[in-house]
Amino acid sequence: MNDLLRMPSDLQNSYFGLVALHLREALIPVLAGLLVALPVAQLCVRLRWLYPPVLWATTVLYAIPSLAFFVILIDYTGLSELTVMIPLAVYSLVVLVPAIVDGVRSVPQETLAAATAMGFGPVRRYLQVQLPIAAPAIIAGLRVASVSSISLVSVGMLIGNAGALGNLLNSGMIYHQPRLVWLSVVGTAVLALLVDAALIGLRVLLTPWMPRGTRKNARTLAVKEAAR
């Protein structure tokens, strides 16, 4: 086992250190993207004219190759994790903004009217009614963004040791060690599956008002839970 997980010295990390680095570089950008996407999506819901240009802007940013992003950022952030994480946060917006907008827009007007009648103000209504009902759509977006981010972290091997498991893949090819290549590929795939499973579990925890066998009356139940 020790021989299997033995890492080249130039990686400056153990195998599990690379795994932890990979998770950090992949998930922090998604969290940052979510924090940006939530208020932006709410603005798009309130100001419908704003949604098309925001969607266009996020799509254009997503179309920028990651290597070009790195070249632009290196002068400011150097050969660091931040150079990898900033593009990943930007890329996550193209998934998260539409997911949140669609989820919030799916809340029926009668549900909002019921929440208002219960005395909910705009902020409380958004946080306790709209977001819980939109949670399945939001987490679906998070699943796509997280898996994509885990995959794209490996591109960081192009700027030094910021590629985590991607650097392990690069070392495997340089030293002609298939063992390192497999550890990189399988490790990345397993991380993506585990994070996806964790987000599914989070969705179940955040939406206890959703019956497992049927979605009938789910929105009504959400309003009742929020009113407590």
Phi, psi and omega per residue, in radians:
M1 nan -0.734 3.120
N2 -1.081 -0.680 3.118
D3 -1.164 -0.661 -3.123
L4 -1.109 -0.705 -3.060
L5 -1.696 0.174 3.123
R6 -1.229 2.222 -3.063
M7 -1.833 2.569 3.019
P8 -1.057 2.533 -3.061
S9 -1.119 -0.477 -3.099
D10 -1.222 -0.227 3.101
L11 -1.373 -0.315 3.067
Q12 0.997 0.523 -3.106
N13 -2.753 2.657 2.938
S14 -1.371 3.015 3.138
Y15 -1.076 -0.799 -3.116
F16 -1.239 -0.429 3.006
G17 -1.156 -0.687 3.077
L18 -1.155 -0.662 3.097
V19 -1.090 -0.801 3.128
A20 -1.095 -0.717 3.106
L21 -1.101 -0.723 -3.133
H22 -1.084 -0.798 3.127
L23 -1.098 -0.755 -3.132
R24 -1.084 -0.804 -3.107
E25 -1.221 -0.418 -3.112
A26 -1.541 -0.726 -2.968
L27 -1.562 -0.556 3.093
I28 -1.062 -0.750 3.077
P29 -1.077 -0.648 3.129
V30 -1.153 -0.721 3.096
L31 -1.105 -0.759 3.101
A32 -1.083 -0.727 3.103
G33 -1.083 -0.676 3.115
L34 -1.125 -0.739 -3.139
L35 -1.116 -0.569 3.085
V36 -1.375 -0.703 -3.043
A37 -1.189 -0.589 -3.091
L38 -1.034 -0.950 3.117
P39 -1.204 -0.612 3.123
V40 -1.116 -0.756 3.134
A41 -1.134 -0.682 3.115
Q42 -1.112 -0.674 3.055
L43 -1.085 -0.699 3.136
C44 -1.159 -0.551 3.103
V45 -1.248 -0.733 -3.106
R46 -1.323 -0.632 3.138
L47 -2.029 1.567 -3.008
R48 -1.049 -0.529 -3.135
W49 -1.147 -0.372 -3.080
L50 -1.360 -0.411 -3.016
Y51 -1.106 -0.833 -3.137
P52 -1.008 -0.821 3.129
P53 -1.171 -0.580 3.095
V54 -1.153 -0.769 3.126
L55 -1.104 -0.698 3.099
W56 -1.101 -0.764 -3.107
A57 -1.127 -0.760 3.141
T58 -1.168 -0.604 3.117
T59 -1.177 -0.717 3.111
V60 -1.110 -0.761 3.125
L61 -1.108 -0.642 3.132
Y62 -1.160 -0.494 -3.105
A63 -1.333 -0.225 3.120
I64 -1.246 2.164 3.122
P65 -1.033 2.494 -3.100
S66 -1.044 -0.631 -3.140
L67 -1.110 -0.688 3.100
A68 -1.140 -0.685 3.068
F69 -1.029 -0.789 -3.130
F70 -1.052 -0.783 -3.110
V71 -1.056 -0.708 3.127
I72 -1.153 -0.711 -3.022
L73 -1.430 -0.441 -3.037
I74 -0.980 -0.635 -3.140
D75 -1.118 -0.416 -3.073
Y76 -1.817 -0.638 -3.043
T77 -1.990 -0.110 3.100
G78 1.225 -2.922 3.129
L79 -1.507 1.211 -3.030
S80 -2.198 3.002 3.081
E81 -1.054 -0.602 -3.104
L82 -1.053 -0.587 3.118
T83 -1.114 -0.525 3.096
V84 -1.456 -0.693 -3.001
M85 -1.286 -0.588 -3.120
I86 -1.069 -0.877 3.087
P87 -1.042 -0.657 -3.140
L88 -1.128 -0.668 3.088
A89 -1.118 -0.735 3.125
V90 -1.134 -0.757 -3.138
Y91 -1.090 -0.585 -3.097
S92 -1.137 -0.420 -3.093
L93 -1.121 -0.559 -3.098
V94 -1.159 -0.377 3.094
V95 -1.680 -0.771 -2.994
L96 -1.277 -0.712 -3.112
V97 -1.064 -0.893 3.099
P98 -1.090 -0.632 -3.139
A99 -1.098 -0.770 -3.139
I100 -1.214 -0.760 3.131
V101 -1.042 -0.842 -3.130
D102 -1.114 -0.697 3.139
G103 -1.125 -0.802 -3.122
V104 -1.195 -0.676 3.130
R105 -1.187 -0.350 -3.133
S106 -1.336 -0.177 3.128
V107 -1.232 2.125 -3.100
P108 -1.111 2.588 3.125
Q109 -1.074 -0.599 3.135
E110 -1.153 -0.537 3.076
T111 -1.178 -0.762 3.097
L112 -1.117 -0.687 3.125
A113 -1.128 -0.677 3.109
A114 -1.131 -0.717 3.119
A115 -1.134 -0.704 3.112
T116 -1.115 -0.707 3.118
A117 -1.119 -0.483 3.100
M118 -1.384 -0.044 3.102
G119 1.697 0.233 3.134
F120 -1.317 2.277 2.995
G121 -1.418 3.070 -3.094
P122 -1.003 -0.767 -3.096
V123 -1.198 -0.818 -3.135
R124 -1.122 -0.657 3.122
R125 -1.125 -0.698 3.138
Y126 -1.162 -0.802 -3.051
L127 -1.323 -0.651 -2.998
Q128 -1.788 -0.225 3.141
V129 -2.094 -1.017 -3.038
Q130 -1.157 -0.860 -3.113
L131 -1.132 -0.753 3.082
P132 -1.043 -0.702 3.124
I133 -1.198 -0.618 -3.137
A134 -1.425 -0.085 -3.048
A135 -0.923 -0.781 3.131
P136 -1.024 -0.713 3.131
A137 -1.210 -0.689 -3.141
I138 -1.136 -0.783 -3.120
I139 -1.206 -0.543 3.035
A140 -1.070 -0.707 3.071
G141 -1.157 -0.690 3.101
L142 -1.097 -0.647 3.133
R143 -1.088 -0.798 3.138
V144 -1.138 -0.793 -3.105
A145 -1.121 -0.689 -3.097
S146 -1.194 -0.803 -3.141
V147 -1.122 -0.713 3.099
S148 -1.103 -0.732 -3.135
S149 -1.135 -0.723 3.108
I150 -1.053 -0.668 3.123
S151 -1.217 -0.738 -3.031
L152 -1.334 -0.333 3.110
V153 -0.956 -0.625 -3.081
S154 -1.030 -0.417 3.136
V155 -1.139 -0.350 3.129
G156 -1.084 -0.212 3.102
M157 -1.101 -0.289 -3.121
L158 -1.303 -0.255 -3.097
I159 -2.101 0.513 3.112
G160 2.009 -2.450 -3.079
N161 -1.645 0.393 -3.085
A162 -1.594 0.133 -3.102
G163 -1.671 0.012 3.099
A164 0.929 -2.076 -3.125
L165 -1.136 -0.363 3.049
G166 -1.144 -0.611 3.074
N167 -1.161 -0.553 3.088
L168 -1.154 -0.683 3.072
L169 -1.103 -0.756 3.132
N170 -1.105 -0.729 3.128
S171 -1.137 -0.653 3.125
G172 -1.070 -0.667 3.130
M173 -1.309 -0.642 3.138
I174 -1.165 -0.786 -3.073
Y175 -1.601 0.038 3.137
H176 0.981 0.868 3.112
Q177 -2.085 1.688 3.129
P178 -0.986 -0.481 3.129
R179 -0.992 -0.763 -3.128
L180 -1.204 -0.640 3.108
V181 -1.103 -0.813 3.138
W182 -1.143 -0.683 3.101
L183 -1.062 -0.653 3.127
S184 -1.217 -0.880 -3.072
V185 -1.153 -0.868 -3.116
V186 -1.159 -0.716 3.129
G187 -1.058 -0.755 3.129
T188 -1.118 -0.757 3.140
A189 -1.121 -0.736 3.141
V190 -1.140 -0.726 3.098
L191 -1.034 -0.767 3.136
A192 -1.081 -0.747 3.134
L193 -1.142 -0.718 -3.116
L194 -1.182 -0.743 3.117
V195 -1.138 -0.713 3.109
D196 -1.082 -0.755 3.116
A197 -1.115 -0.679 3.124
A198 -1.116 -0.669 3.127
L199 -1.216 -0.601 3.049
I200 -1.099 -0.765 3.093
G201 -1.083 -0.672 3.108
L202 -1.105 -0.694 3.112
R203 -1.069 -0.726 3.117
V204 -1.090 -0.727 -3.132
L205 -1.189 -0.644 -3.077
L206 -1.424 -0.260 -3.121
T207 -2.190 1.022 3.128
P208 -1.175 -0.314 3.129
W209 -1.305 -0.175 -3.140
M210 -1.554 1.968 3.087
P211 -1.036 2.448 -3.101
R212 -1.208 -0.622 -3.058
G213 -1.517 -0.378 -3.088
T214 -2.663 2.682 3.121
R215 -1.792 0.153 -3.099
K216 -1.103 2.340 3.117
N217 1.113 0.327 -3.102
A218 -1.106 -0.741 -3.105
R219 -1.172 -0.680 3.097
T220 -1.084 -0.732 3.122
L221 -1.096 -0.641 -3.140
A222 -1.111 -0.731 3.122
V223 -1.128 -0.706 3.132
K224 -1.118 -0.702 3.114
E225 -1.138 -0.708 -3.118
A226 -1.188 -0.498 -3.101
A227 -1.316 -0.264 -3.094
R228 -1.280 nan nan
